[in-house]
Amino acid sequence: MLVNASVVVSVVVSLAAVPRTVRRRTEAPAEGRSVRAAVAGPECALIAVVLLIYLNQVLFTVYVVRMHGGDASFIARYLPNGWFALADGNPLVRWLAEHFPAPEVLAPSVLRVQAFLELPFVLLVFATVLRWLDRGLYRRVARSPLIRLAAASYTAVFCAAEWDLRNPYTIEDLAIRLVAAVVTPPLIAALAGREREESLPMSTSGLVLFGVSLWGLGHLVLVVYDTALLYNLGKLGTELPGAEVASAVLVAVRVAASRFSGRAAAGAAVTTVGNALRWALALFLVPALAVRYGVNFGSPLLAAAGGGCVVLVAAVRALREGLGARRSGGPAQLFMAAGQLGFAAVAGLAAAYGAVHWVTDTYYEAALLRAMCVFLITAVVVCAATDEGLRIIPTTAAPRDRP
């Protein structure tokens, strides 16, 4: 019931609060050197959190080997199947376990450290995605009440899941998650306050590269969840080749994005798709985790309805802005624009359907991620082709203080 309530409340709060935030005038970027701002960005903070998560996994394995003889059943019996595939057969981990001087001090590595790190992990992932799409939007959202609302929503969902999977550490975990909910939003706001670069103009190349980046980051997030947040460090070897490919693609794409994004102004249809993406990300920030956990811990139909409502509102707002800019061209221009976007949507859905059935996934999130990215890239390419073929350019530049 708490998860279902979180879905409803977070969707309503998001629909009410997001428009004011994304329409707020862009604040002046912070002064400072680019290198310093980049190091203080959410990407570097995210890498640091991931490293801490994996360090905790190693220390957890050491603790289990030394204090429980390598048997994780003392905690595994409280949690679902699919957890606690230990890396106790790894020679380096075994050596560390044998030589660690005081393994009893590693007791907090059992659930409690992860309870603190999980919230900054998911919020930094979202902040990173926002920054890649639109740095001005990232700065506004991260320094607005939305980030605190998201932390509250995510924490409520995490706590509901904790209570559903009660174990001897549940009360401590709940307290730790509440502390994380208090300290994480100010840290992310401080990172956003150091952002010194303006939003780049919307471009076809930027959106395509963003779609590929989204797949790469999403794949790595799924690897972290499967191998670390579920205490399955023993699975890392099988997941490593795919993670290496995703990392290489992600690095190459982000380098390309820094060089080529925004060099050529996008056409009207591509701009509309980009604005829809901005609205969708901003609107999904608060309810994202409630919608995700609603599939497993709440009502899947309610979760789907909440996610669908967010997508519909984002599409309507972007269409209203995009078609509104073409009203001066008369009914023919509006009909042409609707046809362009409709054709792009159908093409994107067809490509997404093929992407879902291309491979069989262990987790449905992997198929959903691939479908979303393929849909976005296909829709952008189709819109760009039709914009070029029809020689349509935006009648006005998209304001920087809009989504």
Secondary structure as GFF3:
##gff-version 3
##sequence-region A 1 403
A	DSSP	alpha_helix	2	23	.	.	.	ID=ss1
A	DSSP	alpha_helix	34	39	.	.	.	ID=ss2
A	DSSP	alpha_helix	42	68	.	.	.	ID=ss3
A	DSSP	alpha_helix	73	76	.	.	.	ID=ss4
A	DSSP	alpha_helix	91	99	.	.	.	ID=ss5
A	DSSP	three_ten_helix	103	109	.	.	.	ID=ss6
A	DSSP	alpha_helix	112	133	.	.	.	ID=ss7
A	DSSP	alpha_helix	135	142	.	.	.	ID=ss8
A	DSSP	alpha_helix	145	164	.	.	.	ID=ss9
A	DSSP	alpha_helix	170	193	.	.	.	ID=ss10
A	DSSP	alpha_helix	204	224	.	.	.	ID=ss11
A	DSSP	pi_helix	225	229	.	.	.	ID=ss12
A	DSSP	three_ten_helix	233	235	.	.	.	ID=ss13
A	DSSP	alpha_helix	236	260	.	.	.	ID=ss14
A	DSSP	alpha_helix	268	284	.	.	.	ID=ss15
A	DSSP	alpha_helix	288	297	.	.	.	ID=ss16
A	DSSP	alpha_helix	300	324	.	.	.	ID=ss17
A	DSSP	three_ten_helix	327	329	.	.	.	ID=ss18
A	DSSP	alpha_helix	330	356	.	.	.	ID=ss19
A	DSSP	alpha_helix	364	390	.	.	.	ID=ss20
###
